[in-house]
């Protein structure tokens, strides 16, 4: 059946035209391509044509124009795609048809200036100055310290909050809240038979290690096990809707099978236990500055223990001085399924928008257990190479080193390990943080 047989309702066309500017400013079209394709709204050729129409804003304009020609279901399908990819604000804007809400900026308390004021001359207390006498010294009045008002004493998940002063600096993020923030851990171990994915023996060890580690770093940890694809999205949406006003950061850890996925910022995707996957780019979108205003300007950290593809790495020969002595891993499994994605998935190109705000992906760091396109190894008895090493580095170095430095340590140690004496693994990260990040290690 021709999808265009029933034309789009004129009201929907008018909404798309009225809100085109908001869509051009905020929408990342690559997030909705797959959804519109799977719903039969667009064809592969149409999406290719949109992609080649120019930079991001040009693609959005072309996408909106094409939507108006794709029949009565196109508008509703577009709203569904926006909600599935965590862009609820845009979906609600189109549903209401009114102006887009402007996110409130995160304001830092302003320290009062000390302004010297003259003390009025009183003839009763002082002798009137004669000509030629030295002028009276001006006595500065010390202003009172302005109180910092906390949004609340207890948050929605029952964690006590205490008022505190911000200690942001150009060099490092503020990290003195207790708890520092929420840490969501999604641990997929047992996969449905129809998914053709093996169970991930040893992943519970990873989850338990990271639960203990992030609690010790003063995070409120929420651990979820064996989530289907739609439930992964639900947990991320719930996390994004929480009030993070008095927290300093947010952490998401995902332990699952993985694969490659098309993207323009963050590669890879993680599978639900039912088989379908969620792209890492969409996972990060839930917590970006647009979709989670209370985390604006604050670091959002993602740790992904999953394969980035199906390739195995046998490494290359180096001199003995370059290799540290490490144990041989014999009982290993990978967290990958075969993939047919092209090497184009490694592209990081994106159009920078000139706006009076922080860029949408700012303050985000995604740490991957393996290089995009390659498998990630997991020991069935001790857990994954990546998590085991990350946990140890955090234990030994969190009090002294910043996160980027510690991740380089993780990269180096994991690169020295061999599976079955042959296969290698190389972790890495996509770092869009604007400052150094130090975990706050509180003394007991």
Secondary structure, DSSP 8 states (H G I E B T S, - for coil): --TTSS---HHHHHHHHHTHHHHHHH--GGGTHHHHHHTTSS-HHHHHHHHTT-SHHHHHHHHHHHHTTS-TTHHHHHHHHHHHTT-HHHHHHHHH-S------------------------TTTS----TTS-----------------S-SB-TT--B---------SSB-----SS-EEEEEEE-----GGGT----TTHHHHHHHHHHHHHHTTEEEEEEES--HHHHHHHHHHHHHS--TT-SEEEEEEES-EE----SSS--EEE-TTS-EEEHHHHHHTTSTTT-GGGTTSEEEEEEES-SSSB-B------GGG-----EE-SEEE-B------GGGG---------SS--TTTTEEEEESS-TTB--EEETTTEEHHHHHHHHHHHHHTTTS-HHHHHHHHHHHHHT-EETTTBB---EEEE--SSB--------
